[in-house]
Amino acid sequence: MNEQTRYLPAPQIDSALRDDIRLLGRTLGEVIQACEGKAVYQTIETLRRTAVQLRRTSQQEDAALLEQKVKALKAPGANAVARAFSYFLHLYNIAEDHNQKISQRQTQLSGDGPLPGSLRHVIGKLRDQGIGAGKIRKSLEQACLVPVLTAHPTEVQRKSTLDLHRHIAQALAQRDLPLTPDEQRASDEALTGYIATLWQTRMLRYSRLTVGDEIDNALSYYRSTFLHAIPRLYRDLSRLLDKDAGSPFGPLPKPVAAFLRMGSWIGGDRDGNPNVDAGTLRHALLRQATVLFEYYLKEFYLLGTELSMSTLLIDASPDLMALSDASVDTSPHREDEPYRRALIQIYARVAATAQNLTGQPLARRKTAQAEPYADPDELAADLRTVADSLVTHHATPVARLRLNLLQHAVATFGFHLATVDLRQSSDVHERVLDELFSRAGVTLDGKPVRYQELAEDDRIRLLRSELTQARPLSSPWLAYSEETARELEILRAAAEVRSRYGKLAVRQTIVSHTESVSDLLEVMVLQQEAGLLSHPDLPIEPGDGLMVVPLFETIPDLENGPAIMAQWLDYPEVKTRVRKAQLGVQEVMLGYSDSNKDGGYLTSNWSLYQAEHALIDVFKARRLRLRLFHGRGGTVGRGGGSTYEAILAQPPGTVDGQMRLTEQGEVIQSKYKDAEVGRSHLDLLVSATLEASLSGQDGNSHQADDTCLSTYGPLMAHLSAQAMRSYRGLVYETDGFERYFFSATPIQEISGLNIGSRPASRKKNPTINDLRAIPWGFSWAQCRLLLPGWFGVGSALHDYLENGTSGQPRSRSARLAQLRAMAAEWPFFNTTLSNMEMVLSKVDLHIAARYAELVPDAKLRKNIFERIRTEYALTREILQEINQRELLADNPQLVASLQERFAYIDPLNYLQVEVLRRFRAGQQQRSQANAVANERLQRAIHLTINGIAAGLRNTG
């Protein structure tokens, strides 16, 4: 490949977007000049022009000039430059999101039909296939769709920064309205003020986030987005499915089942995070309930002020009048206003419920004593009484204003807001049970149990026997290790919060590194010990205990997963629990991050696909429903990319209305920054789930997928094996690669960023094996290689095209035609290549070569970087040959946007390399003055990390 192709002129971005970018950039420049002085501004502007010129030409002197100017920067200037380019990229993102909203709205207003992928579009598509509203409703009654927010540390922005982003976005949106000259001046002043505040706000965190901080950060998205967007989505979906919804005075649209709910790992995910315990779980549910009841109390208060209808003018139902007569309201001014009196009673009961569940007086106004609601169903019944009376007495339009949204909110969020998952590693459970069995004097075959020394069959025999025991395994009179005490306490806390907030508060316990059936049985025994499972002799009720969810992460785990699940589901006590407590549904979590880090991009995707196919067969044979939980991240290497396309590319039968997926780090901000953007993404999520579950139920999609699998599966297996051999050959089998990685990327400096409560590695002095998958991918993004998203694919495709394999076409041209057909016919392969294409478009070998120069060993540096360079050229060349076009040639607007971004990311990369070099050299010297200088350099490194992450957007 000719690397100079990166400098070819790109399509121009949309003129409206360009105008917004220029406005925000000009305003930022004015702020910098006013705050930092003309000299600093001129330095930044010179670097900007040089970087833009470099992107437009292939002149190496431009690259040398940019590098020279960066090297000439002193420490204070370096920080100002890093902040300037980082903040410009923040503003670029705001402008791009703003214009995307406008574009979507214009499409909706154009009369050309609904947006592709929208609910209206997909429901129309299903109707064209003969799938009507009744069938869709029936499907949703058994559906479960849950985005799960996690605290995985890839969001580098502070909450203060994100809040300012929202203000700037709102000010930018206001400029699209017709404004008077005075309003225009006020709008300009507001925009300048917010950007000035952004410039003068510290970009970096100076202390590590606590779990409590992570809980509060996540809850901000409920206030801004989920509490508003999800009820509206339910309302609109109900309208689309109700043929009578067009009549303003007709009945309210029949509500759809509450299939879309929220989940969270924050406060319950203790896998590798020693800061998560029983206290954080209790705190998470308390904070969630507090935020939820603050919302309820505000909305019920406003609803009470709105329902001013008088019995002098209208009638009310007997049930409504009974609710009104029972009200704590005694004001003579409202004797003829039964709805207000009823709402005052509901408000008082909600306030009492809030006080009962949170221990805080959250009411906006003083209320009389009232009985708390026992559960959300009781509250929903009172709301239904109000709604039915309104509809019966010609006030349906009134019920549509706020009441109907509140009904959907209560059905969705209950009294818990979001389900908090528990997660722990299987080896921790193993150690805990080893101690419990030992201290309790349990025997097996007449010998004292040493659980960790038992063979798998003996473990299973012991655990199944223990599940029949009614006696406790632990004793309050014995002292246990800190680890054992913590594990028992968090499970007991789970039982406590379920009793307090409802069974939906905690529903799943996820077992990381599931490698055997005993890993799952261990968790059942521990649940029984904590009182989460009912007494062995009592009948099993729905919702009893926590669903034990295996997490298959590595390539071997994914290969073994279906057999483990078959064995697990064949135990009578497990099958009975799945049928009765879990209503016939068993969840399985698939890990994208570790499988990618383990086997590379192509093998990870292929292993996940095969595991899903095999799991379908396991569950079908046992007449149970499979719910897949996709552990996706932001980068393509961790399952990132278009959620809509990813869902549609799942093997037919794997969605079936059942899906959970993680939303992590900067992806949460990108998708859910406000109610409008959040609604758009939730819309796509629901639409894709409906389409994947219902479209093609005549068997055609299953048949087409089976045909692709049988036709192309052997070739895919061959390509996967070749790609994995190439990937592991570099990463795990090349002498010195670890030294190269730790020198040529900012991995060590990323570990110093205060972006999460969880350590970056499982060990103090990590190897690549010990390193978590998230910082692994994050580091490769920073140095512009994004290696986990493509390495090994080029070698595999090239080897096949040039040499072939048995049972496949003999000529190269026939093999190329086969790969093209494979991409055209098989959604799985098409999506795999499409996501990789996005990654390749962000790779920059010129910049990556400068990071390679940080490797002290010249021979090692040359050997490894040349292998990476060769593989990249091969991958790009063959992908373009299969696609029969340049990268992203079918999406010129995206190419334009990326090229515009790169001109501002490039200086940050050049600067990051320079400050990394200075910082690492300074670490070798020990003096007070040098310590101060190193602190400034470290801050500059962290600023560049922030900016590059903002520019590339999906880095985590």
ABEGO torsion letter per residue (X at the ends): XBAAAAABBBBBBBAAAAAAAAAAAAAAAAAAAAAAEAAAAAAAAAAAAAAAAAAABABAAAAAAAAAAAAABBAAAAAAAAAAAAAAAAAAAAAAAAAAAAAAAAAAAAGAEBBBGBAAAAAAAAAAAGBBAAAAAAAAAABBBBBBBBABBABABBAAAAAAAAAAAAAAAAAABBBBAAAAAAAAAAAAAAAAAAAABBABBABBBBAAAAAAAAAAAAAAAAAAAAAAAAAAAAAAABAAAABAABBBBBBBBBABBBBBABGABABGBAABBAAAAAAAAAAAAAAAAAAAAAAAAAAAAABABBAAABBBBAAAAAAAAABABABAAAAABAAAAAAAAAAAAAAAAAAAAAGBBABABBBBBBBBBABAAAAAAAAAAAAAAAAAAGAAAAAAAAAAAAAAAAAAAEAAGBBBBBBBBAAAAAAAAAAAAAAAGBBBGGBBBBAAABBAAAAAAAAAAAAABABBABBAABBBBAAAAAAAAAAAAAAAAAAAAEAAABABBBBBGBABAAAAAAAAAAAAAAGABBBAABBBBBGBEBBBBBBBABAAAAAAAAAAAAAAAABAAAAAAAAAAAGGBBBBBBBAAAAAAAAEAAAAAAAAAAAAAAAAAAAAAAGBBBBBBBBBBABAAAGBEBAAAAAAABBBGAAGGBBBBBBBEAAAAAAAABAAAAAAAAAAAAAAAAAAAABGAAGAAAAAAAAAAAAAAAAAAAAAAAAAAAAAAAAAABBGAAAAAAAABAAAAAAABBABABBABABABBBAAABBAAAAAAAAAAAGAGAAAABGAAAAAAAAAAAEBBGBBABAAAAAAAAAAAAAABAAAAAAAAAAAAAAAABBAAAAAAAAAABABAAAAAAAAAAAAAAAAAAAAAAAAAAGBBBGAABAAAAAAAAAAAAAAAAAAAAAAAAAAAAAAAAABBBAAAAAAAAAAAAAAAAAAAAAAAAAGBAX
